[in-house]
Amino acid sequence: MSRVDDAVQRMVRVKFTMGLFENPLAYYNMAKYLGCQEHRDLAREVVRKTLVLLKNRKYSHAGNIGYQCCGWTIEWQGLSDNSTAEQ
C-alpha cells in the first residue's frame, strides 16, 4: 500500500505542477481531432520507431495486442489477448 501511496503522490504532484487542477475540464472544441488520420499516422510512426519486443523464458507478447498496447488503442478494451470490443 505504501508503494501505491507513493506513486499516487508523485502523479498528483506532477498534475499540480502542470496546472491540471486549476483547469480540469477538457477543451471540447478539440474533440473533432480525436482519432483523425493525421494522429493515427503519427501514432503508427511512433510505434514503428519505439516498439521494443520484450521476451522472457515463458512468454512472448509479440502477437498480443493487449500486452503490446494496453489502453493505447481505439478498439482494445482491457482484454489480455487479441480480442477487441468489436469482436
PDB file of N, CA, C and O in Angstrom:
ATOM      1  N   MET A   1       0.821  -1.182   0.000  1.00  0.00           N
ATOM      2  CA  MET A   1       0.000   0.000   0.000  1.00  0.00           C
ATOM      3  C   MET A   1       0.873   1.257   0.000  1.00  0.00           C
ATOM      4  O   MET A   1       0.509   2.266  -0.603  1.00  0.00           O
ATOM      5  N   SER A   2       1.992   1.197   0.657  1.00  0.00           N
ATOM      6  CA  SER A   2       2.861   2.376   0.694  1.00  0.00           C
ATOM      7  C   SER A   2       3.429   2.694  -0.698  1.00  0.00           C
ATOM      8  O   SER A   2       3.636   3.862  -1.029  1.00  0.00           O
ATOM      9  N   ARG A   3       3.679   1.664  -1.508  1.00  0.00           N
ATOM     10  CA  ARG A   3       4.162   1.911  -2.886  1.00  0.00           C
ATOM     11  C   ARG A   3       3.087   2.586  -3.717  1.00  0.00           C
ATOM     12  O   ARG A   3       3.382   3.479  -4.511  1.00  0.00           O
ATOM     13  N   VAL A   4       1.845   2.164  -3.539  1.00  0.00           N
ATOM     14  CA  VAL A   4       0.735   2.792  -4.261  1.00  0.00           C
ATOM     15  C   VAL A   4       0.588   4.241  -3.816  1.00  0.00           C
ATOM     16  O   VAL A   4       0.444   5.138  -4.647  1.00  0.00           O
ATOM     17  N   ASP A   5       0.625   4.472  -2.509  1.00  0.00           N
ATOM     18  CA  ASP A   5       0.532   5.834  -1.991  1.00  0.00           C
ATOM     19  C   ASP A   5       1.646   6.718  -2.554  1.00  0.00           C
ATOM     20  O   ASP A   5       1.405   7.867  -2.925  1.00  0.00           O
ATOM     21  N   ASP A   6       2.851   6.185  -2.616  1.00  0.00           N
ATOM     22  CA  ASP A   6       3.984   6.935  -3.141  1.00  0.00           C
ATOM     23  C   ASP A   6       3.775   7.271  -4.617  1.00  0.00           C
ATOM     24  O   ASP A   6       4.023   8.398  -5.044  1.00  0.00           O
ATOM     25  N   ALA A   7       3.318   6.288  -5.390  1.00  0.00           N
ATOM     26  CA  ALA A   7       3.087   6.513  -6.816  1.00  0.00           C
ATOM     27  C   ALA A   7       1.991   7.557  -7.033  1.00  0.00           C
ATOM     28  O   ALA A   7       2.141   8.436  -7.881  1.00  0.00           O
ATOM     29  N   VAL A   8       0.904   7.473  -6.288  1.00  0.00           N
ATOM     30  CA  VAL A   8      -0.193   8.434  -6.415  1.00  0.00           C
ATOM     31  C   VAL A   8       0.291   9.828  -6.038  1.00  0.00           C
ATOM     32  O   VAL A   8      -0.050  10.808  -6.701  1.00  0.00           O
ATOM     33  N   GLN A   9       1.075   9.917  -4.987  1.00  0.00           N
ATOM     34  CA  GLN A   9       1.596  11.213  -4.558  1.00  0.00           C
ATOM     35  C   GLN A   9       2.453  11.855  -5.650  1.00  0.00           C
ATOM     36  O   GLN A   9       2.360  13.059  -5.889  1.00  0.00           O
ATOM     37  N   ARG A  10       3.287  11.047  -6.312  1.00  0.00           N
ATOM     38  CA  ARG A  10       4.120  11.581  -7.391  1.00  0.00           C
ATOM     39  C   ARG A  10       3.266  12.040  -8.570  1.00  0.00           C
ATOM     40  O   ARG A  10       3.533  13.089  -9.157  1.00  0.00           O
ATOM     41  N   MET A  11       2.237  11.258  -8.921  1.00  0.00           N
ATOM     42  CA  MET A  11       1.369  11.635 -10.045  1.00  0.00           C
ATOM     43  C   MET A  11       0.598  12.915  -9.738  1.00  0.00           C
ATOM     44  O   MET A  11       0.487  13.793 -10.595  1.00  0.00           O
ATOM     45  N   VAL A  12       0.071  13.026  -8.534  1.00  0.00           N
ATOM     46  CA  VAL A  12      -0.675  14.226  -8.152  1.00  0.00           C
ATOM     47  C   VAL A  12       0.249  15.444  -8.164  1.00  0.00           C
ATOM     48  O   VAL A  12      -0.156  16.527  -8.586  1.00  0.00           O
ATOM     49  N   ARG A  13       1.477  15.270  -7.707  1.00  0.00           N
ATOM     50  CA  ARG A  13       2.445  16.374  -7.710  1.00  0.00           C
ATOM     51  C   ARG A  13       2.695  16.869  -9.141  1.00  0.00           C
ATOM     52  O   ARG A  13       2.732  18.075  -9.382  1.00  0.00           O
ATOM     53  N   VAL A  14       2.866  15.942 -10.084  1.00  0.00           N
ATOM     54  CA  VAL A  14       3.090  16.323 -11.482  1.00  0.00           C
ATOM     55  C   VAL A  14       1.858  17.039 -12.034  1.00  0.00           C
ATOM     56  O   VAL A  14       1.988  18.067 -12.699  1.00  0.00           O
ATOM     57  N   LYS A  15       0.675  16.509 -11.767  1.00  0.00           N
ATOM     58  CA  LYS A  15      -0.548  17.142 -12.256  1.00  0.00           C
ATOM     59  C   LYS A  15      -0.713  18.541 -11.668  1.00  0.00           C
ATOM     60  O   LYS A  15      -1.128  19.466 -12.366  1.00  0.00           O
ATOM     61  N   PHE A  16      -0.388  18.694 -10.390  1.00  0.00           N
ATOM     62  CA  PHE A  16      -0.465  20.005  -9.754  1.00  0.00           C
ATOM     63  C   PHE A  16       0.517  20.974 -10.402  1.00  0.00           C
ATOM     64  O   PHE A  16       0.168  22.122 -10.676  1.00  0.00           O
ATOM     65  N   THR A  17       1.737  20.520 -10.646  1.00  0.00           N
ATOM     66  CA  THR A  17       2.759  21.346 -11.280  1.00  0.00           C
ATOM     67  C   THR A  17       2.332  21.765 -12.683  1.00  0.00           C
ATOM     68  O   THR A  17       2.620  22.880 -13.116  1.00  0.00           O
ATOM     69  N   MET A  18       1.648  20.875 -13.389  1.00  0.00           N
ATOM     70  CA  MET A  18       1.189  21.170 -14.753  1.00  0.00           C
ATOM     71  C   MET A  18      -0.049  22.072 -14.773  1.00  0.00           C
ATOM     72  O   MET A  18      -0.460  22.532 -15.838  1.00  0.00           O
ATOM     73  N   GLY A  19      -0.642  22.325 -13.607  1.00  0.00           N
ATOM     74  CA  GLY A  19      -1.817  23.184 -13.548  1.00  0.00           C
ATOM     75  C   GLY A  19      -3.121  22.497 -13.887  1.00  0.00           C
ATOM     76  O   GLY A  19      -4.110  23.162 -14.193  1.00  0.00           O
ATOM     77  N   LEU A  20      -3.138  21.176 -13.837  1.00  0.00           N
ATOM     78  CA  LEU A  20      -4.338  20.444 -14.224  1.00  0.00           C
ATOM     79  C   LEU A  20      -5.488  20.584 -13.235  1.00  0.00           C
ATOM     80  O   LEU A  20      -6.635  20.297 -13.579  1.00  0.00           O
ATOM     81  N   PHE A  21      -5.200  21.020 -12.016  1.00  0.00           N
ATOM     82  CA  PHE A  21      -6.278  21.187 -11.040  1.00  0.00           C
ATOM     83  C   PHE A  21      -6.945  22.549 -11.176  1.00  0.00           C
ATOM     84  O   PHE A  21      -8.090  22.715 -10.754  1.00  0.00           O
ATOM     85  N   GLU A  22      -6.251  23.533 -11.759  1.00  0.00           N
ATOM     86  CA  GLU A  22      -6.846  24.845 -11.975  1.00  0.00           C
ATOM     87  C   GLU A  22      -7.859  24.829 -13.117  1.00  0.00           C
ATOM     88  O   GLU A  22      -8.866  25.534 -13.067  1.00  0.00           O
ATOM     89  N   ASN A  23      -7.594  24.029 -14.142  1.00  0.00           N
ATOM     90  CA  ASN A  23      -8.483  23.950 -15.296  1.00  0.00           C
ATOM     91  C   ASN A  23      -8.659  22.476 -15.675  1.00  0.00           C
ATOM     92  O   ASN A  23      -8.080  22.019 -16.660  1.00  0.00           O
ATOM     93  N   PRO A  24      -9.458  21.728 -14.896  1.00  0.00           N
ATOM     94  CA  PRO A  24      -9.531  20.275 -15.088  1.00  0.00           C
ATOM     95  C   PRO A  24     -10.394  19.822 -16.265  1.00  0.00           C
ATOM     96  O   PRO A  24     -10.354  18.648 -16.631  1.00  0.00           O
ATOM     97  N   LEU A  25     -11.166  20.716 -16.860  1.00  0.00           N
ATOM     98  CA  LEU A  25     -12.077  20.299 -17.918  1.00  0.00           C
ATOM     99  C   LEU A  25     -11.388  20.309 -19.274  1.00  0.00           C
ATOM    100  O   LEU A  25     -10.505  21.126 -19.537  1.00  0.00           O
ATOM    101  N   ALA A  26     -11.803  19.404 -20.109  1.00  0.00           N
ATOM    102  CA  ALA A  26     -11.228  19.286 -21.454  1.00  0.00           C
ATOM    103  C   ALA A  26     -11.760  20.395 -22.355  1.00  0.00           C
ATOM    104  O   ALA A  26     -12.801  20.993 -22.084  1.00  0.00           O
ATOM    105  N   TYR A  27     -11.036  20.648 -23.410  1.00  0.00           N
ATOM    106  CA  TYR A  27     -11.497  21.573 -24.441  1.00  0.00           C
ATOM    107  C   TYR A  27     -12.312  20.769 -25.448  1.00  0.00           C
ATOM    108  O   TYR A  27     -11.747  20.096 -26.310  1.00  0.00           O
ATOM    109  N   TYR A  28     -13.611  20.833 -25.344  1.00  0.00           N
ATOM    110  CA  TYR A  28     -14.474  20.011 -26.178  1.00  0.00           C
ATOM    111  C   TYR A  28     -14.405  20.398 -27.654  1.00  0.00           C
ATOM    112  O   TYR A  28     -14.739  19.589 -28.519  1.00  0.00           O
ATOM    113  N   ASN A  29     -13.978  21.615 -27.949  1.00  0.00           N
ATOM    114  CA  ASN A  29     -13.867  22.009 -29.346  1.00  0.00           C
ATOM    115  C   ASN A  29     -12.735  21.267 -30.050  1.00  0.00           C
ATOM    116  O   ASN A  29     -12.654  21.289 -31.278  1.00  0.00           O
ATOM    117  N   MET A  30     -11.864  20.611 -29.290  1.00  0.00           N
ATOM    118  CA  MET A  30     -10.774  19.832 -29.874  1.00  0.00           C
ATOM    119  C   MET A  30     -11.161  18.381 -30.112  1.00  0.00           C
ATOM    120  O   MET A  30     -10.386  17.630 -30.704  1.00  0.00           O
ATOM    121  N   ALA A  31     -12.348  17.968 -29.662  1.00  0.00           N
ATOM    122  CA  ALA A  31     -12.771  16.565 -29.778  1.00  0.00           C
ATOM    123  C   ALA A  31     -12.836  16.107 -31.224  1.00  0.00           C
ATOM    124  O   ALA A  31     -12.661  14.922 -31.505  1.00  0.00           O
ATOM    125  N   LYS A  32     -13.085  17.026 -32.144  1.00  0.00           N
ATOM    126  CA  LYS A  32     -13.182  16.643 -33.555  1.00  0.00           C
ATOM    127  C   LYS A  32     -11.862  16.108 -34.097  1.00  0.00           C
ATOM    128  O   LYS A  32     -11.842  15.459 -35.143  1.00  0.00           O
ATOM    129  N   TYR A  33     -10.761  16.372 -33.397  1.00  0.00           N
ATOM    130  CA  TYR A  33      -9.456  15.899 -33.842  1.00  0.00           C
ATOM    131  C   TYR A  33      -9.100  14.509 -33.304  1.00  0.00           C
ATOM    132  O   TYR A  33      -8.136  13.899 -33.766  1.00  0.00           O
ATOM    133  N   LEU A  34      -9.862  14.008 -32.340  1.00  0.00           N
ATOM    134  CA  LEU A  34      -9.576  12.695 -31.763  1.00  0.00           C
ATOM    135  C   LEU A  34      -9.712  11.615 -32.819  1.00  0.00           C
ATOM    136  O   LEU A  34     -10.747  11.511 -33.477  1.00  0.00           O
ATOM    137  N   GLY A  35      -8.686  10.823 -32.980  1.00  0.00           N
ATOM    138  CA  GLY A  35      -8.726   9.718 -33.930  1.00  0.00           C
ATOM    139  C   GLY A  35      -8.611  10.132 -35.383  1.00  0.00           C
ATOM    140  O   GLY A  35      -8.868   9.323 -36.275  1.00  0.00           O
ATOM    141  N   CYS A  36      -8.226  11.391 -35.643  1.00  0.00           N
ATOM    142  CA  CYS A  36      -8.106  11.813 -37.038  1.00  0.00           C
ATOM    143  C   CYS A  36      -6.939  11.069 -37.705  1.00  0.00           C
ATOM    144  O   CYS A  36      -6.037  10.576 -37.028  1.00  0.00           O
ATOM    145  N   GLN A  37      -6.973  11.001 -39.005  1.00  0.00           N
ATOM    146  CA  GLN A  37      -5.976  10.223 -39.750  1.00  0.00           C
ATOM    147  C   GLN A  37      -4.554  10.708 -39.478  1.00  0.00           C
ATOM    148  O   GLN A  37      -3.634   9.898 -39.366  1.00  0.00           O
ATOM    149  N   GLU A  38      -4.372  12.015 -39.370  1.00  0.00           N
ATOM    150  CA  GLU A  38      -3.033  12.555 -39.099  1.00  0.00           C
ATOM    151  C   GLU A  38      -2.478  12.030 -37.775  1.00  0.00           C
ATOM    152  O   GLU A  38      -1.302  11.674 -37.692  1.00  0.00           O
ATOM    153  N   HIS A  39      -3.311  11.982 -36.754  1.00  0.00           N
ATOM    154  CA  HIS A  39      -2.877  11.480 -35.448  1.00  0.00           C
ATOM    155  C   HIS A  39      -2.616   9.976 -35.491  1.00  0.00           C
ATOM    156  O   HIS A  39      -1.672   9.489 -34.868  1.00  0.00           O
ATOM    157  N   ARG A  40      -3.451   9.242 -36.224  1.00  0.00           N
ATOM    158  CA  ARG A  40      -3.234   7.800 -36.359  1.00  0.00           C
ATOM    159  C   ARG A  40      -1.923   7.506 -37.075  1.00  0.00           C
ATOM    160  O   ARG A  40      -1.181   6.603 -36.688  1.00  0.00           O
ATOM    161  N   ASP A  41      -1.645   8.275 -38.123  1.00  0.00           N
ATOM    162  CA  ASP A  41      -0.387   8.088 -38.854  1.00  0.00           C
ATOM    163  C   ASP A  41       0.808   8.394 -37.959  1.00  0.00           C
ATOM    164  O   ASP A  41       1.810   7.678 -37.986  1.00  0.00           O
ATOM    165  N   LEU A  42       0.701   9.453 -37.171  1.00  0.00           N
ATOM    166  CA  LEU A  42       1.779   9.807 -36.253  1.00  0.00           C
ATOM    167  C   LEU A  42       1.964   8.718 -35.202  1.00  0.00           C
ATOM    168  O   LEU A  42       3.095   8.370 -34.865  1.00  0.00           O
ATOM    169  N   ALA A  43       0.868   8.179 -34.683  1.00  0.00           N
ATOM    170  CA  ALA A  43       0.952   7.114 -33.680  1.00  0.00           C
ATOM    171  C   ALA A  43       1.628   5.873 -34.265  1.00  0.00           C
ATOM    172  O   ALA A  43       2.452   5.241 -33.603  1.00  0.00           O
ATOM    173  N   ARG A  44       1.281   5.530 -35.494  1.00  0.00           N
ATOM    174  CA  ARG A  44       1.920   4.366 -36.135  1.00  0.00           C
ATOM    175  C   ARG A  44       3.421   4.596 -36.310  1.00  0.00           C
ATOM    176  O   ARG A  44       4.222   3.682 -36.114  1.00  0.00           O
ATOM    177  N   GLU A  45       3.791   5.815 -36.677  1.00  0.00           N
ATOM    178  CA  GLU A  45       5.213   6.129 -36.833  1.00  0.00           C
ATOM    179  C   GLU A  45       5.945   6.015 -35.505  1.00  0.00           C
ATOM    180  O   GLU A  45       7.047   5.470 -35.441  1.00  0.00           O
ATOM    181  N   VAL A  46       5.333   6.527 -34.451  1.00  0.00           N
ATOM    182  CA  VAL A  46       5.947   6.440 -33.124  1.00  0.00           C
ATOM    183  C   VAL A  46       6.129   4.988 -32.712  1.00  0.00           C
ATOM    184  O   VAL A  46       7.178   4.620 -32.183  1.00  0.00           O
ATOM    185  N   VAL A  47       5.119   4.159 -32.949  1.00  0.00           N
ATOM    186  CA  VAL A  47       5.221   2.742 -32.605  1.00  0.00           C
ATOM    187  C   VAL A  47       6.339   2.072 -33.392  1.00  0.00           C
ATOM    188  O   VAL A  47       7.132   1.319 -32.827  1.00  0.00           O
ATOM    189  N   ARG A  48       6.406   2.341 -34.690  1.00  0.00           N
ATOM    190  CA  ARG A  48       7.466   1.738 -35.513  1.00  0.00           C
ATOM    191  C   ARG A  48       8.849   2.112 -34.997  1.00  0.00           C
ATOM    192  O   ARG A  48       9.770   1.296 -35.032  1.00  0.00           O
ATOM    193  N   LYS A  49       8.995   3.334 -34.524  1.00  0.00           N
ATOM    194  CA  LYS A  49      10.307   3.808 -34.091  1.00  0.00           C
ATOM    195  C   LYS A  49      10.661   3.399 -32.664  1.00  0.00           C
ATOM    196  O   LYS A  49      11.837   3.364 -32.305  1.00  0.00           O
ATOM    197  N   THR A  50       9.652   3.090 -31.849  1.00  0.00           N
ATOM    198  CA  THR A  50       9.939   2.876 -30.431  1.00  0.00           C
ATOM    199  C   THR A  50       9.575   1.511 -29.883  1.00  0.00           C
ATOM    200  O   THR A  50      10.003   1.177 -28.778  1.00  0.00           O
ATOM    201  N   LEU A  51       8.815   0.712 -30.593  1.00  0.00           N
ATOM    202  CA  LEU A  51       8.357  -0.560 -30.057  1.00  0.00           C
ATOM    203  C   LEU A  51       9.524  -1.502 -29.796  1.00  0.00           C
ATOM    204  O   LEU A  51      10.377  -1.722 -30.656  1.00  0.00           O
ATOM    205  N   VAL A  52       9.537  -2.036 -28.618  1.00  0.00           N
ATOM    206  CA  VAL A  52      10.578  -2.981 -28.222  1.00  0.00           C
ATOM    207  C   VAL A  52       9.898  -4.287 -27.850  1.00  0.00           C
ATOM    208  O   VAL A  52       8.962  -4.304 -27.051  1.00  0.00           O
ATOM    209  N   LEU A  53      10.367  -5.369 -28.426  1.00  0.00           N
ATOM    210  CA  LEU A  53       9.819  -6.679 -28.105  1.00  0.00           C
ATOM    211  C   LEU A  53      10.499  -7.195 -26.842  1.00  0.00           C
ATOM    212  O   LEU A  53      11.716  -7.377 -26.805  1.00  0.00           O
ATOM    213  N   LEU A  54       9.706  -7.425 -25.827  1.00  0.00           N
ATOM    214  CA  LEU A  54      10.229  -7.950 -24.574  1.00  0.00           C
ATOM    215  C   LEU A  54       9.875  -9.420 -24.469  1.00  0.00           C
ATOM    216  O   LEU A  54       8.715  -9.797 -24.638  1.00  0.00           O
ATOM    217  N   LYS A  55      10.851 -10.238 -24.196  1.00  0.00           N
ATOM    218  CA  LYS A  55      10.643 -11.668 -24.068  1.00  0.00           C
ATOM    219  C   LYS A  55      11.249 -12.147 -22.754  1.00  0.00           C
ATOM    220  O   LYS A  55      12.272 -11.638 -22.295  1.00  0.00           O
ATOM    221  N   ASN A  56      10.616 -13.103 -22.184  1.00  0.00           N
ATOM    222  CA  ASN A  56      11.248 -13.822 -21.088  1.00  0.00           C
ATOM    223  C   ASN A  56      11.155 -15.307 -21.410  1.00  0.00           C
ATOM    224  O   ASN A  56      10.690 -15.681 -22.486  1.00  0.00           O
ATOM    225  N   ARG A  57      11.580 -16.130 -20.511  1.00  0.00           N
ATOM    226  CA  ARG A  57      11.648 -17.564 -20.816  1.00  0.00           C
ATOM    227  C   ARG A  57      10.284 -18.187 -21.067  1.00  0.00           C
ATOM    228  O   ARG A  57      10.181 -19.131 -21.850  1.00  0.00           O
ATOM    229  N   LYS A  58       9.240 -17.688 -20.427  1.00  0.00           N
ATOM    230  CA  LYS A  58       7.936 -18.327 -20.530  1.00  0.00           C
ATOM    231  C   LYS A  58       7.023 -17.703 -21.579  1.00  0.00           C
ATOM    232  O   LYS A  58       6.286 -18.417 -22.259  1.00  0.00           O
ATOM    233  N   TYR A  59       7.063 -16.397 -21.717  1.00  0.00           N
ATOM    234  CA  TYR A  59       6.049 -15.723 -22.513  1.00  0.00           C
ATOM    235  C   TYR A  59       6.666 -14.813 -23.560  1.00  0.00           C
ATOM    236  O   TYR A  59       7.708 -14.195 -23.339  1.00  0.00           O
ATOM    237  N   SER A  60       6.002 -14.745 -24.699  1.00  0.00           N
ATOM    238  CA  SER A  60       6.326 -13.746 -25.709  1.00  0.00           C
ATOM    239  C   SER A  60       5.034 -12.992 -26.006  1.00  0.00           C
ATOM    240  O   SER A  60       4.014 -13.605 -26.323  1.00  0.00           O
ATOM    241  N   HIS A  61       5.074 -11.687 -25.906  1.00  0.00           N
ATOM    242  CA  HIS A  61       3.868 -10.894 -26.105  1.00  0.00           C
ATOM    243  C   HIS A  61       3.854 -10.204 -27.465  1.00  0.00           C
ATOM    244  O   HIS A  61       3.119  -9.238 -27.668  1.00  0.00           O
ATOM    245  N   ALA A  62       4.664 -10.698 -28.390  1.00  0.00           N
ATOM    246  CA  ALA A  62       4.775 -10.059 -29.702  1.00  0.00           C
ATOM    247  C   ALA A  62       3.460 -10.047 -30.452  1.00  0.00           C
ATOM    248  O   ALA A  62       3.183  -9.083 -31.165  1.00  0.00           O
ATOM    249  N   GLY A  63       2.637 -11.079 -30.322  1.00  0.00           N
ATOM    250  CA  GLY A  63       1.399 -11.156 -31.072  1.00  0.00           C
ATOM    251  C   GLY A  63       0.178 -10.844 -30.247  1.00  0.00           C
ATOM    252  O   GLY A  63      -0.929 -11.217 -30.634  1.00  0.00           O
ATOM    253  N   ASN A  64       0.336 -10.178 -29.131  1.00  0.00           N
ATOM    254  CA  ASN A  64      -0.763  -9.947 -28.211  1.00  0.00           C
ATOM    255  C   ASN A  64      -1.021  -8.452 -28.083  1.00  0.00           C
ATOM    256  O   ASN A  64      -0.261  -7.744 -27.423  1.00  0.00           O
ATOM    257  N   ILE A  65      -2.092  -7.968 -28.714  1.00  0.00           N
ATOM    258  CA  ILE A  65      -2.368  -6.533 -28.682  1.00  0.00           C
ATOM    259  C   ILE A  65      -2.649  -6.034 -27.269  1.00  0.00           C
ATOM    260  O   ILE A  65      -2.339  -4.887 -26.947  1.00  0.00           O
ATOM    261  N   GLY A  66      -3.224  -6.870 -26.434  1.00  0.00           N
ATOM    262  CA  GLY A  66      -3.500  -6.471 -25.061  1.00  0.00           C
ATOM    263  C   GLY A  66      -2.250  -6.120 -24.291  1.00  0.00           C
ATOM    264  O   GLY A  66      -2.220  -5.114 -23.583  1.00  0.00           O
ATOM    265  N   TYR A  67      -1.215  -6.932 -24.415  1.00  0.00           N
ATOM    266  CA  TYR A  67       0.036  -6.668 -23.715  1.00  0.00           C
ATOM    267  C   TYR A  67       0.890  -5.634 -24.449  1.00  0.00           C
ATOM    268  O   TYR A  67       1.641  -4.896 -23.810  1.00  0.00           O
ATOM    269  N   GLN A  68       0.791  -5.569 -25.750  1.00  0.00           N
ATOM    270  CA  GLN A  68       1.601  -4.621 -26.517  1.00  0.00           C
ATOM    271  C   GLN A  68       1.138  -3.185 -26.330  1.00  0.00           C
ATOM    272  O   GLN A  68       1.957  -2.283 -26.159  1.00  0.00           O
ATOM    273  N   CYS A  69      -0.164  -2.970 -26.362  1.00  0.00           N
ATOM    274  CA  CYS A  69      -0.685  -1.601 -26.426  1.00  0.00           C
ATOM    275  C   CYS A  69      -1.373  -1.131 -25.155  1.00  0.00           C
ATOM    276  O   CYS A  69      -1.567   0.070 -24.966  1.00  0.00           O
ATOM    277  N   CYS A  70      -1.741  -2.051 -24.289  1.00  0.00           N
ATOM    278  CA  CYS A  70      -2.511  -1.691 -23.082  1.00  0.00           C
ATOM    279  C   CYS A  70      -3.719  -0.873 -23.505  1.00  0.00           C
ATOM    280  O   CYS A  70      -4.495  -1.322 -24.348  1.00  0.00           O
ATOM    281  N   GLY A  71      -3.895   0.293 -22.952  1.00  0.00           N
ATOM    282  CA  GLY A  71      -5.074   1.085 -23.279  1.00  0.00           C
ATOM    283  C   GLY A  71      -4.869   2.069 -24.402  1.00  0.00           C
ATOM    284  O   GLY A  71      -5.720   2.931 -24.622  1.00  0.00           O
ATOM    285  N   TRP A  72      -3.775   1.970 -25.117  1.00  0.00           N
ATOM    286  CA  TRP A  72      -3.448   2.987 -26.111  1.00  0.00           C
ATOM    287  C   TRP A  72      -3.920   2.630 -27.514  1.00  0.00           C
ATOM    288  O   TRP A  72      -3.221   2.908 -28.489  1.00  0.00           O
ATOM    289  N   THR A  73      -5.071   2.031 -27.629  1.00  0.00           N
ATOM    290  CA  THR A  73      -5.664   1.783 -28.937  1.00  0.00           C
ATOM    291  C   THR A  73      -7.127   2.186 -28.877  1.00  0.00           C
ATOM    292  O   THR A  73      -7.683   2.358 -27.793  1.00  0.00           O
ATOM    293  N   ILE A  74      -7.740   2.336 -30.016  1.00  0.00           N
ATOM    294  CA  ILE A  74      -9.160   2.696 -30.049  1.00  0.00           C
ATOM    295  C   ILE A  74     -10.024   1.482 -29.733  1.00  0.00           C
ATOM    296  O   ILE A  74     -11.001   1.595 -28.992  1.00  0.00           O
ATOM    297  N   GLU A  75      -9.671   0.305 -30.295  1.00  0.00           N
ATOM    298  CA  GLU A  75     -10.516  -0.870 -30.146  1.00  0.00           C
ATOM    299  C   GLU A  75     -10.287  -1.656 -28.860  1.00  0.00           C
ATOM    300  O   GLU A  75     -11.236  -2.211 -28.306  1.00  0.00           O
ATOM    301  N   TRP A  76      -9.054  -1.716 -28.378  1.00  0.00           N
ATOM    302  CA  TRP A  76      -8.750  -2.597 -27.248  1.00  0.00           C
ATOM    303  C   TRP A  76      -9.387  -2.076 -25.980  1.00  0.00           C
ATOM    304  O   TRP A  76      -9.251  -0.896 -25.659  1.00  0.00           O
ATOM    305  N   GLN A  77     -10.083  -2.938 -25.253  1.00  0.00           N
ATOM    306  CA  GLN A  77     -10.823  -2.506 -24.078  1.00  0.00           C
ATOM    307  C   GLN A  77     -10.511  -3.354 -22.851  1.00  0.00           C
ATOM    308  O   GLN A  77     -11.428  -3.841 -22.190  1.00  0.00           O
ATOM    309  N   GLY A  78      -9.240  -3.537 -22.539  1.00  0.00           N
ATOM    310  CA  GLY A  78      -8.861  -4.156 -21.285  1.00  0.00           C
ATOM    311  C   GLY A  78      -8.672  -5.651 -21.296  1.00  0.00           C
ATOM    312  O   GLY A  78      -8.496  -6.254 -20.238  1.00  0.00           O
ATOM    313  N   LEU A  79      -8.702  -6.263 -22.453  1.00  0.00           N
ATOM    314  CA  LEU A  79      -8.541  -7.706 -22.511  1.00  0.00           C
ATOM    315  C   LEU A  79      -7.055  -8.052 -22.665  1.00  0.00           C
ATOM    316  O   LEU A  79      -6.301  -7.266 -23.239  1.00  0.00           O
ATOM    317  N   SER A  80      -6.630  -9.195 -22.168  1.00  0.00           N
ATOM    318  CA  SER A  80      -5.211  -9.547 -22.206  1.00  0.00           C
ATOM    319  C   SER A  80      -4.905 -10.508 -23.353  1.00  0.00           C
ATOM    320  O   SER A  80      -4.044 -11.379 -23.234  1.00  0.00           O
ATOM    321  N   ASP A  81      -5.614 -10.340 -24.454  1.00  0.00           N
ATOM    322  CA  ASP A  81      -5.317 -11.140 -25.645  1.00  0.00           C
ATOM    323  C   ASP A  81      -5.573 -10.272 -26.870  1.00  0.00           C
ATOM    324  O   ASP A  81      -5.569  -9.046 -26.758  1.00  0.00           O
ATOM    325  N   ASN A  82      -5.792 -10.862 -28.013  1.00  0.00           N
ATOM    326  CA  ASN A  82      -6.002 -10.087 -29.232  1.00  0.00           C
ATOM    327  C   ASN A  82      -7.453  -9.703 -29.456  1.00  0.00           C
ATOM    328  O   ASN A  82      -7.799  -9.208 -30.528  1.00  0.00           O
ATOM    329  N   SER A  83      -8.309  -9.921 -28.468  1.00  0.00           N
ATOM    330  CA  SER A  83      -9.708  -9.571 -28.603  1.00  0.00           C
ATOM    331  C   SER A  83      -9.884  -8.063 -28.566  1.00  0.00           C
ATOM    332  O   SER A  83      -9.101  -7.350 -27.940  1.00  0.00           O
ATOM    333  N   THR A  84     -10.916  -7.588 -29.240  1.00  0.00           N
ATOM    334  CA  THR A  84     -11.295  -6.186 -29.157  1.00  0.00           C
ATOM    335  C   THR A  84     -12.760  -6.118 -28.768  1.00  0.00           C
ATOM    336  O   THR A  84     -13.461  -7.130 -28.779  1.00  0.00           O
ATOM    337  N   ALA A  85     -13.211  -4.947 -28.430  1.00  0.00           N
ATOM    338  CA  ALA A  85     -14.597  -4.787 -28.027  1.00  0.00           C
ATOM    339  C   ALA A  85     -15.550  -5.108 -29.163  1.00  0.00           C
ATOM    340  O   ALA A  85     -16.700  -5.478 -28.924  1.00  0.00           O
ATOM    341  N   GLU A  86     -15.083  -4.970 -30.400  1.00  0.00           N
ATOM    342  CA  GLU A  86     -15.954  -5.183 -31.550  1.00  0.00           C
ATOM    343  C   GLU A  86     -16.102  -6.658 -31.910  1.00  0.00           C
ATOM    344  O   GLU A  86     -17.000  -6.998 -32.682  1.00  0.00           O
ATOM    345  N   GLN A  87     -15.274  -7.534 -31.393  1.00  0.00           N
ATOM    346  CA  GLN A  87     -15.332  -8.945 -31.773  1.00  0.00           C
ATOM    347  C   GLN A  87     -16.398  -9.682 -31.014  1.00  0.00           C
ATOM    348  O   GLN A  87     -16.581 -10.883 -31.214  1.00  0.00           O
TER     349      GLN A  87
END
